């Protein structure tokens, strides 16, 4: 038999406080709440094994704590492509460090508008666009819409474009200079 999910109201009732007070304590906004009340709420939450409901929290805060990822070529993340595996490892490490989860969007939607709707529909707080391609219509559409996006391993000429990429021209010049100095 399935057990009933412990709710914020259950924790509040057990602590003898209002759901609003319990919410403030459990969401890290206990400014005007006496320490003894905070301790009661936290103890009740521990006792019941309370876990916040992610969808309810997202609705209340307007934040999902999820970062979307769109890969231009999902097959690039196979065992043979160490560059993109390292990119994904870095993204994962950064997200976890900031208590965020990752949401992988399928890059091969029937059309970019469907993918756009999926991304801006509230499933994540922003999106990392990895290695998109020339002529990509998704990136400028997201930037025009104002959705938080960062381009990895490519750049487009758009005033809102934030990108992270290697400087291959400078890297090539450094390599040639080093070789000539050998």
HELIX and SHEET records of a PDB file:
HELIX    1   1 UNK A    8  UNK A   15  1                                   8    
HELIX    2   2 UNK A   19  UNK A   26  1                                   8    
HELIX    3   3 UNK A   35  UNK A   48  1                                  14    
HELIX    4   4 UNK A   54  UNK A   61  1                                   8    
HELIX    5   5 UNK A   74  UNK A   77  5                                   4    
HELIX    6   6 UNK A   82  UNK A   97  1                                  16    
HELIX    7   7 UNK A  112  UNK A  118  1                                   7    
HELIX    8   8 UNK A  119  UNK A  123  3                                   5    
HELIX    9   9 UNK A  138  UNK A  145  1                                   8    
HELIX   10  10 UNK A  168  UNK A  181  1                                  14    
SHEET    1   A 5 UNK A 101  UNK A 105  0                                        
SHEET    2   A 5 UNK A  66  UNK A  71  1                                        
SHEET    3   A 5 UNK A 126  UNK A 130  1                                        
SHEET    4   A 5 UNK A 149  UNK A 152  1                                        
SHEET    5   A 5 UNK A 163  UNK A 164  1                                        
END                                                                             
